[in-house]
Amino acid sequence: MAGAQTEAAPDKEEPQDARSDPSLLFGGRDTSSEYSISSISAQSTGEECFRSPCHAESSMARMETYLQNGQLTDIVLIAGSKHIPAHRLILSAASEYFSAMFTSGLRETHQSEVELQNVDGSALSALVQYCYTGRVELREDTVETLLATACLLQLPAVVTACCGFLKRQLHPSNCIGICLFADQQGCGDLQQAAHAYTTEHFMEVVRNQEFLQLSAEEVAKLLVCDDLNVPNEEAVFIALMGWLKHDLTNRKNDLGHLLSFIKLPLLPASFIADHIETNPIFKDIRACQDLIMEALKYHLLPERRPLLQSPRTHPRKSTVGSLYAIGGMYAKKGATNIERYDLRSDTWHLVDEMNGRRLQFGVAVVDGKIFVVGGRDGLKTLNSVECYDPVTKTWANLPPMSTHRHGLGVGVLEGPLYAVGGHDGWSYLNTVERWDPQACQWSYVAPMSSQRSTVGVAVLNNKLYAVGGRDGSSCLRSVECYDPHTNKWVNCSPMAKRRGGVGVGVANGYLYAMGGHDAPASNPSASRFDCVERYDPKTDTWTMVASMSSGKDGIGVILFGDKLFSVGGYDGHHYDKLVEVYDPQTNEWTQAAPLNTGRAGTCLVVLRN
């Protein structure tokens, strides 16, 4: 009956109760559209589970309203003149810093006010607001302060967002400051990005005030870096002198130390004589004089360079030029593509194509252009010569050799280019031709004592060496040396191994012979060598050094920077993409980025900046 009476006619309004009208809990909002029932059917029990999809969002919105209205707050944070009310629970849920402060029994747990020393009030206020909303405004003029505060409060998402913002703001005028700031805050990823930007744009960075205002210690950290993107070492020296002259009186005492990070031995001798040796700034500084003398010795006594190696003789990556791998044999017979390797980024890029397929040809650089000499196209042996201009990316035909040659070796000695040995399609050759770039013609010089195809050719101490190869009956251990001034070949001590398809290179006054095989022509699948021999022309002796990772022949070998690169090759089953790098100072091998196309018999050249 009571129910009937109530339903019949309530003549006056009763006070409403939140228990009878849940919408009052949400300020009178209609919440019916904010909820849905997701059923987890259990046919055996008929149970279902209700889940509100926006519960967390609506709850946090309510808490933000409490914050704005100053309701239920239980802590006031003080930073400078700012007093920021908040809720311990919300701060502790969002920040490990506040969680430790309010839940670990510290005295702040029971305080109604907590003062944070050396914290920016505006940044703290913005981050307290972030704890409720998950939103914070990033601005160029405040982001560093915000990042520093977020690091203190242990808000990793904000730290990441600020670091990303600063990465996008990097510029030659601010990258050093951002790098130093990131280091102070322990933001390793940002610090690394800013440092990489600084090294990449070094030539622009040094023209800005940030560089000129660096401390000597910070300048040293930059100068010691081999990743500086500079056209030559002269540019680094000029940058140091600009920094020095900005405050010469106070900085002169640091000059001896800082000059040790300039690679003086790698500067042209004329630059040392004209701009360093005669500069009065260096006259009274003993450390500077010692460094200048070291550099002059390096130029005056080239035969002693193996003994004068130091970090100052190790070139910066950007100054060594670009390494090109041209053609070769691969799984589809003849590769025609040209790949270029960048040492700073450790990457290979396809840059162009040869005019046509060539196998077992020779390549050399003459007057900044790449000469492709001889080879074979399928079964036909070639005597043609092509010239590639890497600037215009165009090919031009040059006068052909007198003899058709594949399996030849080439080398540039005191200007002219030499084509050594090979096979003419009928017989193995001991003849040698020389290209005169002034007269633009080929002529014969003295022949070798042995016929040699797949021969390794290198230039050392103004002489041309022909190493190993095959003479038709067997692979060869023998080595010959040509002197252009006498037009004679002289036999050198033989290698320990017979090596056909050998790769040769020169570093620090030594000749290196790598890989190859000693198989007869009737057994092309025989094993390949991983061993490496080093020849000392002063003692006319060969010595075994550290081996490559695997045995192969047809590898390309060249000195790039101060290390020998061994590129590609054939192991009897596969054409290799592997690129191995030999350090003559440590007698150790490391790996660089692999080729895009595995190949054997690829020809390598280095084009300087």
WOVEN-V452437 format. One record per pair of residues at least 4 apart in sequence whose C-alpha atoms are under 7 Angstrom apart, sorted by sequence separation. I is the first residue (numbers start at 1). J is the second residue. D is the distance in whole Angstrom. If there is no record, write none. Layout:
I/J/D
I/J/D
This chain:
1/5/6
2/6/6
3/7/6
4/8/6
5/9/7
6/10/6
17/21/6
18/22/5
23/27/7
24/28/5
42/46/5
54/58/6
55/59/6
56/60/6
57/61/6
58/62/6
59/63/6
60/64/6
61/65/6
62/66/6
63/67/6
64/68/6
65/69/6
66/70/6
67/71/6
78/82/6
79/83/7
87/91/6
88/92/6
89/93/6
90/94/6
91/95/6
92/96/7
95/99/6
96/100/6
97/101/6
98/102/6
99/103/6
100/104/5
102/106/7
105/109/6
107/111/7
120/124/6
121/125/6
122/126/6
123/127/6
124/128/6
125/129/6
126/130/6
127/131/6
129/133/6
130/134/5
139/143/5
142/146/6
143/147/6
144/148/6
145/149/6
146/150/6
147/151/6
148/152/6
149/153/6
150/154/6
151/155/6
155/159/6
156/160/6
157/161/6
158/162/6
159/163/6
160/164/6
161/165/6
162/166/6
163/167/6
164/168/6
165/169/7
166/170/6
170/174/6
171/175/6
174/178/6
175/179/6
176/180/6
177/181/6
178/182/6
179/183/6
180/184/6
181/185/6
182/186/6
183/187/6
187/191/6
188/192/6
189/193/6
190/194/6
191/195/6
192/196/6
193/197/6
194/198/6
195/199/6
196/200/6
197/201/6
198/202/6
201/205/6
202/206/6
208/212/7
209/213/6
210/214/6
214/218/6
215/219/6
216/220/6
217/221/7
218/222/7
219/223/6
220/224/6
221/225/7
233/237/7
234/238/6
235/239/6
236/240/6
237/241/6
238/242/6
239/243/6
240/244/6
241/245/6
242/246/6
244/248/5
247/251/6
248/252/6
251/255/7
254/258/6
255/259/6
256/260/7
263/267/7
267/271/7
268/272/7
269/273/6
270/274/6
271/275/6
272/276/5
273/277/5
274/278/6
275/279/6
285/289/6
286/290/6
287/291/6
288/292/6
289/293/6
290/294/6
291/295/6
292/296/6
293/297/6
294/298/6
295/299/7
296/300/6
297/301/6
298/302/6
301/305/7
304/308/7
305/309/7
309/313/6
310/314/7
315/319/7
329/333/5
330/334/6
342/346/6
365/369/5
366/370/7
376/380/5
377/381/7
389/393/5
412/416/6
413/417/6
423/427/6
424/428/7
436/440/5
459/463/6
460/464/7
470/474/6
471/475/7
483/487/6
506/510/6
507/511/7
519/523/6
536/540/6
559/563/6
560/564/6
570/574/6
583/587/6
23/28/5
41/46/7
42/47/6
66/71/5
78/83/5
101/106/6
130/135/5
138/143/6
150/155/5
170/175/5
182/187/5
183/188/7
206/211/5
214/219/6
230/235/7
267/272/7
272/277/6
273/278/7
315/320/7
329/334/5
330/335/6
341/346/7
342/347/6
365/370/5
366/371/7
376/381/4
388/393/7
389/394/5
412/417/4
423/428/5
435/440/7
436/441/6
459/464/5
470/475/4
482/487/7
483/488/6
506/511/5
519/524/6
535/540/7
536/541/6
559/564/4
560/565/7
570/575/5
582/587/7
583/588/6
18/24/6
23/29/6
41/47/6
66/72/7
67/73/7
77/83/6
78/84/6
92/98/5
93/99/7
102/108/6
103/109/7
108/114/7
130/136/6
182/188/7
205/211/7
282/288/6
328/334/6
329/335/6
341/347/6
342/348/7
364/370/6
365/371/6
375/381/6
376/382/5
388/394/6
389/395/7
411/417/6
412/418/6
422/428/6
423/429/6
435/441/6
436/442/6
458/464/6
459/465/6
469/475/6
470/476/6
482/488/6
483/489/7
505/511/6
506/512/6
535/541/6
536/542/7
558/564/6
559/565/6
569/575/6
570/576/6
582/588/6
583/589/6
18/25/6
23/30/6
41/48/6
76/83/6
77/84/5
91/98/6
92/99/4
101/108/6
102/109/4
198/205/7
244/251/6
282/289/7
298/305/6
328/335/5
341/348/4
363/370/7
364/371/5
375/382/5
388/395/5
410/417/7
411/418/5
422/429/5
435/442/5
458/465/5
468/475/7
469/476/6
482/489/4
505/512/5
519/526/6
535/542/4
557/564/7
558/565/5
568/575/7
569/576/5
582/589/5
23/31/7
40/48/5
76/84/5
77/85/6
101/109/7
150/158/6
151/159/6
182/190/6
183/191/6
244/252/7
327/335/5
340/348/5
341/349/7
363/371/5
374/382/5
387/395/6
388/396/7
410/418/5
421/429/5
434/442/5
435/443/7
457/465/6
458/466/7
468/476/5
481/489/5
482/490/6
504/512/5
505/513/7
534/542/5
535/543/7
557/565/6
568/576/5
581/589/5
582/590/7
39/48/5
40/49/6
76/85/4
150/159/6
182/191/5
327/336/5
339/348/6
340/349/5
363/372/5
374/383/5
386/395/7
387/396/5
410/419/5
421/430/5
433/442/6
434/443/5
457/466/5
468/477/5
480/489/6
481/490/5
504/513/5
533/542/6
534/543/5
557/566/5
568/577/5
580/589/6
581/590/5
39/49/5
75/85/6
76/86/6
126/136/7
298/308/7
327/337/6
339/349/5
340/350/6
362/372/6
363/373/6
374/384/6
386/396/6
387/397/6
409/419/6
410/420/6
421/431/5
433/443/5
434/444/6
456/466/6
457/467/6
468/478/6
480/490/6
481/491/6
503/513/6
504/514/6
517/527/7
533/543/5
534/544/6
556/566/6
557/567/6
568/578/5
580/590/6
581/591/6
38/49/6
39/50/7
75/86/5
326/337/7
327/338/6
339/350/4
340/351/7
361/372/7
362/373/5
373/384/6
374/385/6
386/397/5
387/398/7
408/419/7
409/420/5
420/431/7
421/432/6
433/444/4
434/445/7
455/466/6
456/467/5
467/478/7
468/479/6
480/491/4
481/492/7
502/513/7
503/514/5
517/528/5
533/544/4
534/545/7
555/566/6
556/567/5
567/578/6
568/579/6
580/591/4
581/592/7
38/50/6
73/85/6
74/86/6
75/87/6
147/159/6
179/191/5
326/338/5
338/350/6
339/351/6
361/373/6
362/374/7
373/385/5
385/397/6
386/398/6
408/420/6
409/421/7
420/432/5
432/444/6
433/445/6
455/467/6
456/468/6
467/479/5
479/491/6
480/492/6
502/514/6
503/515/6
516/528/6
517/529/6
532/544/6
533/545/6
555/567/6
556/568/7
567/579/5
579/591/6
580/592/6
37/50/5
38/51/6
73/86/5
74/87/5
75/88/6
325/338/6
326/339/7
337/350/7
338/351/6
361/374/5
372/385/6
373/386/7
385/398/5
408/421/5
419/432/6
420/433/7
432/445/6
455/468/6
456/469/7
466/479/6
467/480/7
479/492/5
502/515/6
515/528/7
516/529/6
532/545/6
555/568/5
566/579/6
567/580/7
579/592/5
37/51/6
73/87/5
74/88/6
88/102/7
324/338/7
325/339/5
338/352/5
361/375/4
371/385/7
372/386/5
385/399/7
408/422/4
418/432/7
419/433/5
432/446/7
455/469/4
466/480/5
479/493/7
502/516/4
515/529/5
532/546/7
555/569/4
565/579/7
566/580/5
579/593/7
36/51/7
147/162/6
179/194/5
277/292/7
324/339/6
325/340/6
337/352/6
338/353/6
360/375/5
371/386/6
372/387/6
385/400/5
407/422/4
418/433/6
419/434/6
432/447/6
454/469/5
465/480/6
466/481/6
479/494/6
501/516/5
515/530/5
532/547/5
554/569/5
565/580/6
566/581/6
579/594/5
36/52/6
178/194/6
179/195/6
324/340/5
337/353/4
359/375/5
360/376/7
371/387/5
384/400/4
406/422/5
407/423/6
418/434/4
431/447/5
453/469/5
454/470/6
465/481/4
478/494/4
500/516/5
501/517/7
515/531/6
531/547/4
553/569/5
554/570/6
565/581/5
578/594/5
35/52/5
323/340/6
324/341/6
336/353/6
337/354/6
358/375/6
359/376/5
370/387/6
371/388/6
383/400/5
384/401/6
405/422/5
406/423/5
417/434/6
418/435/6
430/447/6
431/448/6
452/469/5
453/470/5
464/481/6
465/482/6
477/494/5
478/495/6
499/516/5
500/517/5
514/531/6
515/532/6
530/547/6
531/548/6
552/569/6
553/570/5
564/581/6
565/582/6
577/594/5
578/595/7
35/53/7
322/340/7
323/341/5
336/354/5
358/376/5
359/377/6
369/387/6
370/388/5
383/401/5
405/423/5
406/424/6
416/434/6
417/435/5
430/448/5
452/470/5
453/471/6
463/481/7
464/482/5
477/495/5
499/517/5
500/518/6
514/532/5
530/548/5
552/570/5
553/571/7
563/581/6
564/582/5
577/595/5
67/86/6
143/162/6
175/194/6
322/341/6
358/377/5
369/388/6
370/389/7
383/402/7
405/424/5
416/435/6
417/436/7
430/449/7
452/471/5
463/482/6
464/483/7
477/496/7
499/518/5
513/532/6
514/533/7
530/549/7
552/571/4
563/582/6
564/583/7
577/596/7
34/54/7
322/342/6
336/356/6
357/377/6
369/389/5
383/403/6
404/424/5
416/436/5
430/450/6
451/471/5
463/483/5
477/497/6
498/518/5
512/532/7
513/533/5
530/550/5
551/571/6
563/583/5
577/597/6
336/357/6
369/390/7
383/404/4
416/437/6
430/451/4
477/498/4
512/533/6
513/534/6
530/551/4
563/584/7
577/598/4
123/145/7
175/197/7
176/198/7
335/357/7
382/404/5
383/405/6
429/451/5
430/452/6
476/498/5
477/499/6
512/534/5
529/551/4
530/552/6
576/598/5
577/599/7
123/146/5
167/190/7
175/198/6
334/357/6
381/404/6
382/405/6
428/451/6
429/452/6
475/498/5
476/499/6
511/534/6
512/535/6
528/551/5
529/552/6
575/598/5
576/599/6
334/358/7
381/405/6
382/406/7
428/452/6
475/499/6
476/500/7
510/534/6
511/535/5
528/552/5
575/599/5
576/600/7
124/149/7
237/262/6
334/359/6
381/406/6
428/453/6
475/500/5
510/535/6
511/536/7
528/553/6
575/600/6
123/149/7
167/193/7
172/198/7
202/228/6
236/262/7
317/343/6
318/344/6
510/536/5
163/190/6
202/229/6
203/230/7
317/344/5
199/227/6
200/228/6
201/229/7
172/201/7
199/228/5
200/229/5
256/285/7
259/288/7
119/149/7
199/229/6
233/263/7
265/295/4
269/299/7
329/359/6
374/404/7
375/405/6
376/406/6
421/451/7
422/452/6
423/453/6
468/498/7
469/499/6
470/500/5
568/598/6
569/599/6
570/600/5
212/243/5
256/287/5
260/291/7
264/295/5
328/359/6
374/405/5
375/406/4
421/452/5
422/453/4
468/499/5
469/500/4
568/599/5
569/600/4
172/204/6
173/205/6
256/288/5
374/406/6
375/407/7
421/453/6
422/454/6
468/500/6
469/501/6
568/600/6
569/601/7
172/205/5
177/210/7
206/239/6
234/267/6
265/298/6
469/502/7
176/210/6
212/246/7
233/267/6
468/502/7
173/208/6
76/112/6
77/113/6
78/114/6
79/115/6
174/210/7
515/551/6
516/552/6
517/553/6
75/112/5
76/113/5
77/114/5
78/115/4
79/116/5
94/131/6
148/185/7
173/210/7
224/261/5
515/552/6
516/553/4
74/112/6
75/113/6
76/114/6
77/115/6
78/116/6
79/117/7
216/254/7
220/258/6
223/261/6
515/553/5
516/554/7
82/121/6
223/262/7
79/119/6
91/131/6
79/120/6
80/121/6
84/125/7
90/131/7
401/442/6
446/487/6
448/489/6
546/587/6
548/589/7
79/121/5
90/132/7
399/441/7
445/487/7
446/488/6
545/587/7
546/588/6
381/424/6
428/471/6
475/518/5
528/571/6
381/425/6
428/472/6
361/406/6
408/453/6
455/500/7
527/572/7
555/600/6
556/601/6
360/406/5
361/407/6
362/408/6
364/410/7
407/453/5
408/454/6
409/455/6
411/457/6
413/459/7
454/500/6
455/501/6
456/502/6
458/504/7
460/506/7
474/520/6
554/600/5
555/601/6
556/602/6
558/604/7
560/606/7
265/312/7
266/313/6
360/407/5
361/408/6
362/409/6
363/410/7
364/411/6
407/454/4
408/455/6
409/456/6
410/457/6
411/458/6
454/501/5
455/502/7
456/503/6
457/504/7
458/505/6
493/540/6
495/542/6
525/572/5
554/601/4
555/602/7
556/603/6
557/604/7
264/312/7
265/313/6
362/410/6
364/412/7
407/455/7
409/457/5
411/459/6
456/504/5
458/506/7
492/540/7
493/541/6
556/604/6
263/312/4
413/462/7
460/509/7
262/312/7
263/313/6
261/312/7
413/464/7
502/553/6
503/554/7
501/553/5
502/554/6
503/555/6
505/557/6
507/559/6
501/554/5
503/556/6
504/557/6
505/558/5
506/559/6
503/557/6
505/559/6
97/153/5
97/154/6
95/153/6
96/154/6
95/154/6
505/564/7
95/155/6
64/132/6
60/132/6
231/318/7
232/319/5
228/316/7
230/318/6
231/319/6
227/316/6
229/318/5
230/319/7
226/316/4
227/317/6
228/318/7
226/317/6
227/318/7
227/344/6
306/508/5
305/508/7
306/509/7
368/607/7
320/560/7
363/603/6
365/605/7
320/561/5
360/601/6
362/603/7
364/605/6
331/575/7
330/575/6
315/561/6
346/592/7
347/593/6
346/593/6
348/595/6
314/562/6
348/596/7
330/598/6
330/599/5
329/599/5
330/600/6
328/599/6
329/600/5
328/600/6
329/601/6
328/601/5
328/602/4
327/602/5
326/602/6
327/603/7
325/602/6
326/603/5
325/603/6
326/604/6
325/604/5
324/604/6
325/605/7
323/604/7
324/605/5
323/605/6
324/606/6
323/606/5
322/606/6
323/607/7
321/606/7
322/607/5
321/607/5
322/608/7
321/608/4
320/608/6
321/609/5
319/609/7
231/609/7
